[in-house]
Amino acid sequence: MPINFYPQYSRFPQEMPGHRGLSEVWVQAIAEDGTFGLGHSSFGQPVASYVDHVIAPLIEGQNCMAIELMNDLVMRAGHRHGLAGIVATAMSGVDIALWDLKGKLLERPVYELLGGPVRDKISLYATGDDLDWFQELGFTRFKITNPAHYSQGDEGLYLIEEHVARSREFVGDRAELMINPVMSFNVEFTLRLAERLRPYNLRWLEEPLPPHDIEGHAELKRAITWIPLATGEDHRGRHAFAQLIERRAIDIVQPDIGWS
């Protein structure tokens, strides 16, 4: 993460106050007849508090079918709170709960309410470095963690390449392999690293830069043609994704419906 720039915070986000890593936030939206929808988000107490103290008073008593209206209310109320952070993440959990409730009340699956299915199966990948266990579970696609920050310079480049090389050797040439730096790089470091990672046939390089650096993403996209670039997990709202797409700044868009 970007805060890992400071060595004393190298254990974030796992040790972030009020956060405890990606601690779960569960949201219930309850209709007058007692039917409830369940939604899910992350980031612990800050998000839970925003749901309880800001969003809930705004939408309590509203027509539970009017999901777009409730989203609009929260977004308009949250401008001074920062739409790109806790507001969007909190509302994501509420939004999922509202859709779940709507599906239950109409006795229809949510995918039908959203326009119907576009496929009958999806491919899965495992995230983490326990590659032996993941293979035992039957996975053939793996996204490994990132061991270094751009501030570590050449040492960081070496650590990452060593980690990727070891992982590629372990899973073999036919498996899909990805790496997620979680916004820990800058443009110069990413360009240098991408060159070193050419031999390892990565399926994608995920979220190398912070989400606000649209110009940086576009520069990477123009320069790196041998590794697809992915991002979106920490982008919030449709405008952020529109910028990425309109600037042709990314190969793979990755919105997280529980955060975005």
Stockholm file with secondary structure:
# STOCKHOLM 1.0

chainA/1-260         MPINFYPQYSRFPQEMPGHRGLSEVWVQAIAEDGTFGLGHSSFGQPVASYVDHVIAPLIEGQNCMAIELMNDLVMRAGHRHGLAGIVATAMSGVDIALWDLKGKLLERPVYELLGGPVRDKISLYATGDDLDWFQELGFTRFKITNPAHYSQGDEGLYLIEEHVARSREFVGDRAELMINPVMSFNVEFTLRLAERLRPYNLRWLEEPLPPHDIEGHAELKRAITWIPLATGEDHRGRHAFAQLIERRAIDIVQPDIGWS
#=GR chainA/1-260 SS CGGGGSGGGTTTTTTCTTTTTTCEEEEEEECTTSCEEEEEEESHHHHHHHIIIIIHHHHTTSCTTCHHHHHHHHHHHTGGGCTTTHHHHHHHHHHHHHHHHHHHHHTSCHHHHTTCCSCSCCCCCEESSCHHHHHHTTCCEEEEECCCCGGGHHHHHHHHHHHHHHHHHHHCTTSEEEEECCSCCCHHHHHHHHHHTGGGCCSEEECCSCTTCHHHHHHHHHHCCSSCEEECTTCCSHHHHHHHHHTTCCSEECCCTTTC
#=GC SS_cons         CGGGGSGGGTTTTTTCTTTTTTCEEEEEEECTTSCEEEEEEESHHHHHHHIIIIIHHHHTTSCTTCHHHHHHHHHHHTGGGCTTTHHHHHHHHHHHHHHHHHHHHHTSCHHHHTTCCSCSCCCCCEESSCHHHHHHTTCCEEEEECCCCGGGHHHHHHHHHHHHHHHHHHHCTTSEEEEECCSCCCHHHHHHHHHHTGGGCCSEEECCSCTTCHHHHHHHHHHCCSSCEEECTTCCSHHHHHHHHHTTCCSEECCCTTTC
//
